[in-house]
Amino acid sequence: MNKKTLLIILIIAVLVIVVALTTQKPTEEPIIEKPVVKEPAIKPEGIESIITANNQFALDFYSEIKGEDENIFFSPYSLSVALAMTYEGARGKTAEEMRSVFYFPQEDSFRRESYLSLDSWLTREETEHELNIANALWAQEGFAFLQEYFDIITAYYHGLIENLDFIKDPEGSRIIINKWVEEKTKEKIKDLIPKGLINNLTRLVLTNAIYFKGDWVQEFDKKETREQDFYITPEQTVKVDMMRRLDEEAEFPYYETENLQILEMSYSGKETSMLVLLPKKHNLEEIEEQLTLENLSTWQENLEEKEVRVYFPKFKLETKYFLGNLLSQMGMPAAFTKFADFSGMTGEKNLMITEVIHQAFVEVDEKGTEAAAATAVLFGETVSPIEPTIPVFRADRPFIFLIQEKETGSILFMGRVLNPNL
């Protein structure tokens, strides 16, 4: 092969390689989506007074009902919101008494904006727990309510406004309201308003429903749950399913005083938690006397993350309260009499509260906590009349617990367990 022929072959080979390279599809680089970084939610300003009011009412209400020898569970937030919507229509002495019981801020725009901001914060989407809050106002069709009152409930409390015919169909109206409550609490609160409480004199029903579900940050292993004694008194015991966290990874915010152990167990996302107040002996009454906002704040400020051996019972509580007499005794009797002034609702002094009903549910197990509550306010027309050793937190005796939103400290639910089996 001569040099000329070899040169031609080389030129042809180079051309083939060039053509191949220029006709080949370029390698497609994978499209990498940049992660969307959510800005951290910022706690709204100006809601401290509402939170303080709610928490103080929680402790006041607990103090009023603690005398009964039974388990306790309620949602101070549900009660406060339902009665705040009621307060929006109260005037004169009726409003003054309600404010003294629930500690509502007196300035209208500040109070309304604060409730709106707190509701938006509590129900924000970027949380790992589930917390739903719903309000509704059920009004007698054709009855002369002020549109201004309805507008306030809609704008600041996100309240649904519905007309019902209590006069012609009180039972059908009751069923509709109860179904709404059942739906909003995922069927945990059923038959909130018993048969007969809505009648042809009912003109308005205000309702609030709250539902919470959260998984523990540190879940309990079901295999570690054991049947153990729970000491109702030093002499009286019942068998309970006692959950346990005894491993070295069981670190919790913990603090203790001379007569009290305080443990905080967070739910996923750590936006909410359960705070448990466990007497060191059978002296629950002594601890109840120490329940103040100041003491709660001090106890929580002193919580320190440490390894704790935790024993905690599984339990489920269902409670129901009819609060007309109790709220009267707490300082707002006028609202339940013919002298009630809810002229902010109708322009006339023609409505009175006939009953306030509160129902609550909570279930605690190895995975977490599910809780719900609902409140109904019924109106009728006015008629004549620290050790160096690892602490052991063994909740095998009566204790108090709170479910709170941690950033604000707002108490969503509060309860007492005297007997987990009841």
C-alpha positions, 0 to 999 in steps of 0.5 A: 500500500503506497503512502497516497492510499494510506493517507486517503484511508486515514482521512476517511476514518477521521471523517467517519469519527467526526460525523459520528460525534456530531450526529450523536445525541447529547447526553441529557443531564438529569434535572435536579429539583431544588428542594423548597425550603419553607420559611419557619413559621413566626409566632404572631405578636399580640396573642399573649393576653389571649393565651394567658386568659385561656390558661388561667381559665383552664386552671380556674375551671380545673379547680372548680371541678377537681372535687369530684372523685373521678377522672377529668378531661376537658379543652379549655381552648374549646370552651374559651373560643365558644364563649368568646363568640358568645361574648361578642354579643354580650353587653353591660353586666352580662359582658362584665361577668363573662369577662371576669370568668374568661379574662377576655381582653376588653378592647374589641379589635385587639381581642378579635385580631388576637383570636384570629391570629392564634387560630391561624397559628395553631392550625398552620399547615407546616406541622407534623401533628394534626390539629383542626378547629372549627366554629359554627353558629346555628340560628333560628331562620327568620329570627332578627339577628344583627348582620354585624354580629354574624360578620364578626363571627365569620371574619374573626372566628371563621364561623360557619353561619347556618339557619335551622328551624328550631321552632318546627323541627327541634329534633331535626336541628339537633341531629344536624348540629350533632352530625357537624360536631361528629364530622369535625372531631372524626367521630370522637364526639357523638351526641353532644347535645342530648335529646330534649335540650333543643326545643321550640324556644331555642333561637341560637346554638354556638358550637366549637369543635377541636381535634388533635392527633400526634405521634410521640417523638419517642414512641413506646414499643408495644412489646415492652408494655406490661400489665401492672398495678396502678395505685388509686390509693396506697391500698387500692389498685387496678391492673393497667397496661403500663407502657415503658421506655427503659432504654438509654435513648429515652431522654426527655425534658425532666424536672423534679421538686421535693414533692413533684416530678414533671415530665414532658413528652413531645409529639412529632415536630415538637410543636406540641407536647404532653406535660405530666405532673406526677406527685412523688407520693399520694398527695395529688391534692397538694399538687393541685393547690400549687397549680398556678400559671407562675408555678407552671412557668417555673416548672417548665423553665427548669425542664432539662433533657436527661435520660429517664426511665419512663412508665406510663399507662395507656388510657382512654377518657370520655367526659361530658359536662353541663356547665350552666350552674358551674359557670354561674357559680364561677361569676357569670350568673346574669347570662343564664337569667331573663336579665341577660343582655345579648343585645349585640346579637339581636339589638334587643335583650331577648336572649339568654343562655339556657345551657353550655355543654362540653364533651371531650375524648382522649386516648393515649397509647404506644404510638401517641395521643388522639384527643377531641372536644366540643362545646355548645352554647344554647340560647333561648328567648328570655322567659320569666326566671435532682439526683445523680442517678437516672430518674424513674418516672413511674405513673402508677398513681393519680396524675395531672396532664396537659396537652399544649402548643409549645411555642405559645404555651397555650393549653389545648387540653387538660386532665386528671387520671385517677383510674385509667380503667374508668 
